Amino acid sequence: MGFLKEFIYGVIISISQIVPGISGGSIAMILGIYDKLIHAVNNIVKDFKNQYKILFRVGLGAIVGIILFSNIFKTLLERYPIPLGYMFIGIILGGAPLMFRKATAKKSFSQRSLVYLVIGFVIVLLMSGDYNGYSDAIVSLTPFIFMWLFVGGVVIAIALILPGISGSFMLLILGLYNTVITAITDFNIPILIPIALGGIVGTVLSARLIEMLLNRYPEQTYMIIFGFILGSVFGVFPGFDGINSLIGIALGIIGFIVTSYISKEE
């Protein structure tokens, strides 16, 4: 996979983290680079020569995506939530066949597989809700706020690693969504430091756990993740609103076609 392709994937993954209800891990899975990223994170120290490239390329794309597009995309979400909601539903569903192929790579679909899928689906569905997490942005540090932002960084990382769990949605629950977005757009270094430290810790711990589960229990893990991703559709669904819904459905079809093509290539 070339530099430009992985760089663009990084941009897409970082943008997805801005959207409450969308998981960066889901997008990485849909794009077909999830397993590679998990493996690279877990083996970067002992196999730096072979693993740093994908992390550097995707990471660079993610940084560029956050710096250039976080504020723009936040504005678009505020102005056009319904069309963009349908677009992301199309993107998620377009990657569903790839997830199903991974989950049933070694075994055919069975009743047991369905149980794991339903478990993942229900977990994400129970986590969906109308949380009023749009509190005022934190712009100065105290020791307590430092630790709280560190926790927020851990949450972002776990959501990035775990498909179907939205980092932005979890930040809404913690009341840190506006703080993180404002710190990124204003490049507030003191606020970003504890978030970054938490992100590093969360990434290392969750990546090790996920790779272990994928190696030992691939069918169960992939099916639960598949359920996570399908369940996340309900967290993104924007409802119906006349012409906006029609535009959204058109965007959703485009998103479905694009991600279906990408996932087949992977």
HURAZI-V65181 format. One record per backbone hydrogen bond with DSSP energy under -1.0 kcal/mol. NH is the residue of the N-H (numbers start at 1). CO is the residue of the C=O. Records with the same first field share a line. If there is no record, write none. Layout:
BEGIN
NH=CO + CO
END
This chain:
BEGIN
6=2
7=3
8=4
9=5
10=6
11=7
12=8
13=9
14=10
15=11
16=12
17=13
18=15
22=19
25=159
27=23
28=24
29=25
30=26
31=27
33=28
37=33
38=34
39=35
40=36
41=37
42=38
43=39
47=43
51=47
52=48
55=51
56=52
57=53
58=54
59=55
60=56
61=57
62=58
63=59
64=60
65=61
66=62
67=63
68=64
69=65
70=66
73=69
74=70
75=71
76=72
77=73
78=74
79=75
80=76
84=80
85=81
86=82
87=83
88=84
89=85
90=86
91=87
92=88
93=89
94=90
99=95
100=96
101=97
102=98
103=99
104=100
105=102
114=110
115=111
116=112
117=113
118=114
119=115
120=116
121=117
122=118
123=119
124=120
125=121
126=122
127=123
131=129
133=131
135=133
146=142
147=143
148=144
149=145
150=146
151=147
152=148
153=149
154=150
155=151
156=152
157=153
158=154
159=155
160=156
161=157
162=158
165=162
170=166
171=167
172=168
173=169
174=170
176=171
180=176
181=177
182=178
183=179
184=180
185=181
186=182
188=183
189=187
192=188
193=189
196=192
197=193
198=194
199=195
200=196
201=197
202=198
203=199
204=200
205=201
206=202
207=203
208=204
209=205
210=206
211=207
212=208
213=209
214=210
215=211
216=212
217=213
221=217
222=218
223=219
224=220
225=221
226=222
227=223
228=224
229=225
230=226
231=227
232=228
233=230
234=231
237=233
244=241
246=242
247=243
248=244
249=245
250=246
251=247
252=248
253=249
254=250
255=251
256=252
257=253
258=254
259=255
260=256
261=257
262=258
263=259
264=260
265=261
266=262
END
